[in-house]
Amino acid sequence: MKKYILAAVLILMAVNSSFAEEEQQNRDYDLGKIVVTPSRLQENYKNSTASISVAGEDDIKDSGVNEIHQILETFPSVDILQYGSNGATKTVHTRGASSSQVIMLVDGRPTNTPRDGVVDFNKIPLNNIERIEVLRGPASNIYGSNAMGGVINVITKSGKKNGKSELTVKYGSEDTRITQMSTQGKENLFDYFLSGGWQKSIGFRDNSDYKAWDFNSKIGIDINAENKLNFSTGYWSSEVGTPGKITNEDPDDRQNAWSDYVDLTWDGLLWQDSNILFKLYQAVDRLEFIESTAPTYDIAAHLTKVYGTTLQISQMWFDVFRTTFGVDGQEHKIDSSTSKKHEYNFKAAYLETEVTPLKGLNIKGGARIDDYSNFGNRTSPSASFSWLVFDMLKFHGLYGKSFRAPTFNDLYWPREDWGIYGGVEGNVNLKPEIAKSYEAGISVYPLDSVELDLTYFNSKYKDLISWQSDTSWWWRPTNLDKALIHGIEMNMDLQPFKRLKTNLNYTYLEAQDTTTCKWLIYRPHNTYKGSVVYDLTDKLKLFFSGRYVTKRFADLDNTVFLKEYFVADSNISYKINDLTEFTLTVNNIFDRDYQQEYDYPMQGTSFLLGTRLQY
């Protein structure tokens, strides 16, 4: 019943507010927003052939969230799984695809670690983010490996004229303290954005304390009106306790991590109607797991390095035909105390064509070829279209083939012999996972302030990498499983008047291992989400969000499951003046007892009281 109550409340608020005549003349909407993720090029959101969601800087501030995964969790077909505590590991599913099958970019730079293929969301400070774009569906034709299930692209802020500085301080439950600082500006041809942050918490479980520090900088140079260089660099460090499962708690194990990156980007115009994107980057990541057994300490350390480059040139012909050609290259290295030193590299080239034969009709087609030093070539073709009729109705469809390369852990996990109990080791003979996907949908814009979307999606996976045991109880990853994931996602954005914005979305998902005929773990059949942003006055703003997630299986045999849950969060912000704002964030308002990973409890009701100062 809770899911229906939430939906009814949000709809009634929207309908009731739509009759406020004094506000009807001041509608404010953003259906013409620009996105860059689908093709690494700027394009109008309504003309995109991909299914994509966008959250801007104001959306993030309105929600009062402190970590990027909390805003992602409001999007359609996006599920976040976390191990409960602040600073703990968090993974993401989009349309049922696992975390290692979803590539995450920061300004177009891949951030998935080659160690295990996932992303540490804790590394990305919210005060750096200008907007977040989430592309749901295959994108290997542009981005290669890890883009089987989608793309999360974070676009960071650049310095602007009339520069400003900002300080945010928050304090809340479990002695949580957060401090974020930033300064930005633009002088003539140069702009800059600098930020730093610090946070700590004692955690809500024993040995779940957390500390983290970060510093980031972005410096831009306008070569001319059409060409710009951006140089970005950053550092992040954390210390966190790892309490383990509640049925087998660990009182003293620790995890330390740090990472840094350097990124140089040229984005501009070569000549008329010809765009260029050139990027060089390096990312270093170190993870230490300290297993404490007094009086000794067992430390496992893993250092990974990624060096990469991207060059893309796009040419428009006669205002109706565009060709985009790009080349990618990366080198991956690991130096691990357990799996030793390893490395591999890949080179890739891709071509995409886009034609607009009629007004409102966009047709895209292309392919990418990846050449890996450790397993050879993979080709990822794709075709898609969108047809916008009378600026009110859009039909869209896509077909694509995608893949995911094995990680260092999959390939080189060290041999551990447990005697009569078997053992564990990696498998250097693994092949990449492969998926064939298609989707079809319709979007409706009946009013300037209303957007409705309904999409059916279907993906068939094969050669899924699965860690399984043989008759001697030895665990090794193998290319065994096949899976079918399909479902329907519905999304509705309403802004009936200037002071009110609402979103309702629903995802129905079936994710089944077709080899065993079992349901894939942690994939709920039904997910309902809703959010409201309401400007009560010019100074007082209210945000409310809720999500209802149905039962999920937590083991391969489908004998263990996590119960359904409903969680609601809220944020209230009050502007004293243009320079000072107070916020109060309350998470898990109704103090629900729930889990996203089996045997790892989520925090009950918590609050954060904050102050934001600008000068």
C-alpha positions, 0 to 999 in steps of 0.5 A: 500500500505504501507505494500507492500512497506515495504515488497518490500524494505526489500526483494530488500535489501536482494536480492541486497546484496546477490550478493556482492561476497566479502561477500559470503565467510563470511556468519554468521548465527545462525540456530544451536542455543540452546533453553530451554523453550519447555521442560526446557531442552537445545535442538537444535533449529532446532530439537525443536517440538515447534514454537519458536523465539529467540532474543539474547543480540546483537539483543536487542542492535542492535534495540536500544529499551529501554523496553522488549515489544519493542523487543517482538513486532518484533516477529511473532504472538505477539501483544503488547497493551499499554496505550500510556505513559511511564510506563503505562500498557502493555499487550501481545497477542500471536496468539490471546491469551490474556495477562493472557493466556501467561505465562512470565518467568524470568530464569524459574520463573513465573512473572504473578501476581495472582492479574490479571494474567498479567505481568508488562514489565517495571520491567525487565531491558534490560541490564540484558537480555542474550536472550529472547525465545518466544514459541507460542502455548500451553504449559500447559503440562509443565508450567500449568496455564497461558500457554494457548497461549504461553510462554515468557522466559527471560534468564538473564546474568551470570558473565563471565571471563575477567569481565567488567562494563558497563554504559549506559546514554540516553537522549531524547524527553519529558525530558526522561533520562535513566541510566543503570549500570552493572558489572560482573565477574568470579573468580574460582568457583564464578561468579556475575552479578550486575545491577542497573538503573534509568529512568524518563520522563515528558511524552507526555500527562498531568499527564503522568510523570514516574519515576522508579528504579531497582537493580538486582543481580545474583551470581553463584557457580560452584559446579563442572563442571556439577553442578551450583547454582544460587542465584538471587534477585532484587528490582523495584519501580515506580511512574507514572501518570495515565491520563486516556482516552483522552475523559475523562482525569484525571489530578491528579490520580497516581499509585505507585508500587514496587516489589522484588524477591528471586530465588535459582536454582540448574541446573546440572547433577545427574549422567550420562545422568541424568539432574536435575533442582531444583528451590525455589523462592519468589516474592512480588508485591505491587500496589497502585492506588491513586485517588485524589479528593482534599482535600482528597485522596482515596488509593487502595493498593494490596499486592500479594505474590507468593512462589514456587518450581520446581523439574525436573529430566530428564534421557536419555536412550540409546541415543534415549529415554528421560523421564522427570519428574517434580513437581511444587508447588505454594502458592498465597496470596493477601492482598487488601484494597478492596478485603481483604485477600485471598489465594490459592495453587496448587500442580502439577506433569508432565511427558514427554517422547521423542523418536528419532526412526530415525535420525532427527525425534523427537516425544514427549508426556506427561501430567501434572496434577494440583491440586488447593485448590480452584477448584480441578484438571486439566489435560493438555496432549500434543503430538508433533513431528518434522522431520528434513530431510537432515538438510534442511526440517523440518515438525512439529506438535503439539496437546495440552490441556491447561487451565488458572486459575481465578485470584484474581480479577476474584474471589474476586473483592469487591462488589460495589453497585451502586444503581439503576445503578447496581454494580460489584462483583467477582465470587468465583464459576468460573471454569478455562478456557480451550483450545484445540489446534493444529498446523502443519507447515513446515520449510525450510533451503535451504541455511545456511543463509536462514530460512523459516517457515509456520505454521497453528494454531487452538485453541478452547476455552471454559469457557472463563471468561467474565465480563458481566451484568445481567438485573439489570446491575450487572457486574460479571465474568462468564464462558460463552464464547466460542471462536475459534482462528485460522490462519497462521504465516509465518516467513523468516530470511535471512542473505545473507552476513555477514553484513546484517540480515533481517526478514520478518513475517506475521500473518493472524488471525481469533479470534471469540467469537462463542457464540455471533459470534462477533470478539474478541477485539484487534485482527487484521486480518493481521499483517506485520512486517519487520526488517533490521540490516546492518553493514555499516562499522566495526563501524557504524550499522543501524537498521530499523523495521516496522509493519503494523497492520490492523483494530481491533474492540475495543468493544464486539458488534464490533461497535467501531474499531481502524484504521489500522496503520503503524509504523517504528523505527530506531537505529543508533550506532557508535563505537568509539572504543571497550570501547565507543559507541554512539546511536541514536534511533528514534521511530515512524519515520513518526509521525503516529497518532495511538492507541493500546488501544481505546482512549489512544493515542500513542506517536508521533515521539520521539528520544533518544541519548545515550552513552554506556561505557565499562571498 
